[in-house]
Amino acid sequence: MAAIYATTSNQVAALKELYTGDDYMKDLVYKKKPWLALVPKDEAPGGFAGKYIPVPLIYGTPQGRSAVFATAQGNQTAPALSSFFVYRISNYSVGHDHQ
């Protein structure tokens, strides 16, 4: 059995999404709306700074096993990954007391 190493094609769930550049996105919006540039924003990496948060998951660890070290290396597998998005949405509920 041939070894399956981690590559960009089988680990795509863990890759970060990048835009053309920070200045490009800001210029796209702020040129026509300069007031928006002045409003404080929470752009912390741990915060919810975009329209969604990608959540990568590792559900299979890389491994290779054998009594012979070279065979164990040849039997190794790549980590099994997946991902999902947590979207920012509005969800309202209205209630009142019956008195």
C-alpha positions in Angstrom: 0.0 0.0 0.0 1.4 3.4 -1.0 1.8 6.1 1.6 -0.7 9.0 1.4 0.8 12.2 2.6 -1.0 15.4 3.4 -1.2 17.7 0.3 -3.1 20.8 -0.5 -5.7 18.8 -2.4 -6.5 16.4 0.4 -6.2 19.0 3.1 -8.3 21.8 1.5 -10.6 22.0 4.5 -7.8 23.5 6.6 -6.8 26.1 4.2 -7.4 29.8 5.0 -9.5 32.0 2.7 -7.6 35.0 1.4 -8.8 38.1 -0.4 -6.7 40.1 -2.9 -5.4 42.3 -0.2 -6.7 44.2 2.8 -6.4 47.6 1.1 -8.3 46.4 -2.0 -11.4 45.4 0.1 -11.2 48.6 2.2 -10.8 50.9 -0.9 -13.7 49.1 -2.6 -16.1 50.3 0.2 -14.4 53.3 1.9 -13.9 55.4 -1.2 -17.6 56.0 -1.6 -18.4 55.8 2.2 -15.6 57.5 4.1 -17.7 57.6 7.3 -17.7 53.8 7.4 -13.8 53.9 7.6 -14.0 55.9 10.8 -16.5 53.6 12.7 -14.6 51.3 15.1 -14.7 47.6 14.1 -13.9 44.4 15.8 -11.5 42.7 13.3 -9.8 40.5 15.9 -8.9 37.0 14.6 -10.8 35.4 17.4 -13.9 37.6 16.8 -16.7 37.4 14.3 -15.1 39.8 11.8 -16.8 38.6 8.6 -19.9 37.1 7.1 -19.0 33.6 8.4 -16.3 31.7 10.4 -14.8 28.6 8.7 -14.5 25.8 11.2 -12.0 23.1 10.1 -12.4 19.6 11.7 -9.8 16.8 12.0 -11.7 13.5 12.3 -9.0 11.1 11.4 -5.4 11.3 12.6 -2.5 10.5 10.4 -1.0 7.0 11.1 1.1 4.2 9.8 1.8 0.9 11.6 4.0 -2.0 11.2 6.6 -4.0 13.1 9.2 -2.7 10.6 9.8 1.0 10.6 10.2 1.5 6.9 6.9 -0.4 6.3 5.2 1.8 8.9 6.4 4.9 7.0 5.0 3.4 3.8 1.7 2.7 5.4 1.1 6.2 6.7 -2.1 8.1 5.9 -2.9 11.8 5.7 -5.2 13.4 8.3 -8.9 13.2 7.4 -10.3 16.8 7.4 -13.6 18.4 6.8 -15.0 21.9 7.4 -18.2 23.9 7.8 -19.2 27.5 8.1 -20.8 29.3 11.0 -22.9 32.2 9.5 -23.9 35.4 11.1 -27.7 35.6 11.1 -30.4 37.5 12.9 -33.0 35.6 14.8 -35.6 37.6 16.8 -38.2 36.5 19.3 -40.8 38.8 20.8 -42.7 38.0 23.9 -44.9 39.7 26.5 -46.5 39.1 29.9 -50.2 38.3 30.2 -51.2 40.2 33.3 
